[in-house]
């Protein structure tokens, strides 16, 4: 079973993405900020993919990406930014999905990494 981590402070967005991406062979874990997401990454098995919002309290997506990149144990986990404000893919991420989300592109990207 593959694991995905979705990080967003908007509970509605978390639930929507979880419902869209949940399958029999996929386990979805959620976190509401970067600090909680880093805590989730200490667990095994690690996720195959991270979907990450950038604007969050306590630890935003930029700081999360910075910490992800410097930890060799988790640095290679592909991370897709899901944001309504980002215009370019930040360092450490593999792609960017704008909000509102193009569901076909979301499924294609998730399929590419999972």
C-alpha positions, 0 to 999 in steps of 0.5 A: 500500500502506498502512502501520500502526505497532504499538508494544508491548513484548510480542513476542507481542502484536506478532506477534498484531496483525501476523498479524491485520492483515496483508493484501495491501494493508497493510504492518505495521511494529512497534516495542517502545517509543516511542523506536523508534516515533519513529525509524520515523516518520522514514521515508516513507511514514508510517503511516496508523494507529498502535496503541500500548501505554502501558506500555513501557520506555525511552519509554512510550506517554504520552511518545510521544503527547506527542512526537507531538503537538508534531511537526507532521510526524507530529501528525495520524497517528491513534493508537489506544491498546491497553492493559489498564490505561487507563480513558480515551483519553489526549490525542493518541489517537483511541480506546482498545482494552482488553486482551484485544482485541475483534477485531471492534472492532479490525478496525472501527477499523482499517477506519475509519482505513485 
